[in-house]
Amino acid sequence: MSKSPFKDSPPLTDRVNAYDEANLATYLRLLDAAAEGEDWREVAKIVFGLDVDADPERAKRMHDTHLARARWMTEKGYKHLLEPRMQ
């Protein structure tokens, strides 16, 4: 059994972190699904590969916290991606 690449909730930092950068595509998938009104259970199953029926609380927490972080990225986090990198 392989380890999931997803944490139960993304690290909450004031700036974009490595986890955010690694999961940008996931965040976009979550935002698209939310905009289309998709059921969170189906999204958690498809995006995170979770058995929602086996642990619905964890699945809901993962979905909600990652979606919240994705929304933060659209409001504030993206600005950090546009800043020049320090060398």
Backbone torsions as a table, in degrees:
resi	resn	phi	psi	omega
1	MET	NA	128.1	-179.2
2	SER	-88.4	153.2	180.0
3	LYS	-78.9	137.9	179.4
4	SER	-67.1	139.9	177.1
5	PRO	-76.5	-3.6	-176.4
6	PHE	-103.7	140.0	171.7
7	LYS	-84.8	161.7	177.9
8	ASP	-61.2	-32.1	172.5
9	SER	-147.8	145.3	-178.9
10	PRO	-69.6	150.1	176.0
11	PRO	-63.1	130.1	-178.9
12	LEU	-96.2	107.0	178.8
13	THR	-124.9	164.2	179.7
14	ASP	-77.5	-12.8	179.3
15	ARG	-127.5	162.5	175.4
16	VAL	-60.4	134.7	-179.4
17	ASN	-115.9	177.4	-177.4
18	ALA	-61.0	-36.8	178.5
19	TYR	-63.3	-43.1	177.4
20	ASP	-59.4	-48.4	-178.5
21	GLU	-60.8	-39.6	-179.8
22	ALA	-70.3	-21.2	-174.4
23	ASN	-116.4	21.9	179.6
24	LEU	-57.5	-42.6	179.9
25	ALA	-64.6	-37.5	177.7
26	THR	-64.1	-43.7	178.7
27	TYR	-59.8	-41.9	178.7
28	LEU	-64.3	-40.1	177.6
29	ARG	-61.6	-42.3	179.4
30	LEU	-65.0	-43.3	179.2
31	LEU	-63.5	-42.5	178.0
32	ASP	-61.9	-45.7	-179.1
33	ALA	-62.8	-41.3	179.1
34	ALA	-64.6	-41.8	179.9
35	ALA	-64.2	-30.3	179.9
36	GLU	-88.7	-1.1	177.2
37	GLY	74.3	24.9	-179.5
38	GLU	-67.3	149.2	177.5
39	ASP	-67.7	130.1	-177.0
40	TRP	-58.4	-31.2	-178.8
41	ARG	-64.1	-44.9	179.3
42	GLU	-66.7	-39.4	179.2
43	VAL	-64.3	-45.7	179.2
44	ALA	-61.8	-36.9	179.1
45	LYS	-67.1	-46.9	-176.4
46	ILE	-75.7	-50.0	-174.2
47	VAL	-73.7	-45.8	-175.8
48	PHE	-98.1	-9.5	-179.3
49	GLY	68.6	31.8	-175.8
50	LEU	-92.7	150.1	169.3
51	ASP	-90.4	93.7	-173.6
52	VAL	-61.4	-36.3	-179.3
53	ASP	-68.1	-30.9	-178.5
54	ALA	-73.4	-34.2	-178.4
55	ASP	-148.9	73.4	-175.3
56	PRO	-63.8	-32.6	-179.3
57	GLU	-66.0	-45.1	179.0
58	ARG	-64.7	-43.5	-179.6
59	ALA	-60.9	-43.7	179.4
60	LYS	-64.8	-43.2	178.9
61	ARG	-61.7	-45.7	179.4
62	MET	-61.5	-46.1	-179.8
63	HIS	-60.8	-52.0	-173.9
64	ASP	-65.6	-41.9	-177.7
65	THR	-71.0	-37.3	177.8
66	HIS	-71.4	-36.7	176.8
67	LEU	-65.6	-40.6	177.6
68	ALA	-61.7	-41.3	179.0
69	ARG	-67.5	-38.1	177.2
70	ALA	-61.4	-41.7	178.1
71	ARG	-66.3	-38.7	176.2
72	TRP	-59.7	-39.8	179.4
73	MET	-61.0	-35.9	-178.8
74	THR	-76.3	-21.8	-177.4
75	GLU	-96.9	-39.6	-174.4
76	LYS	-132.2	-43.4	-172.2
77	GLY	-61.1	-35.5	-177.4
78	TYR	-58.6	-30.1	-179.3
79	LYS	-60.1	-35.8	-179.9
80	HIS	-69.0	-29.5	178.5
81	LEU	-70.6	-23.8	-178.4
82	LEU	-87.2	-13.8	-179.2
83	GLU	-72.7	145.8	177.0
84	PRO	-64.5	143.1	179.5
85	ARG	-77.5	136.9	176.7
86	MET	-78.4	140.0	178.4
87	GLN	-115.7	NA	NA
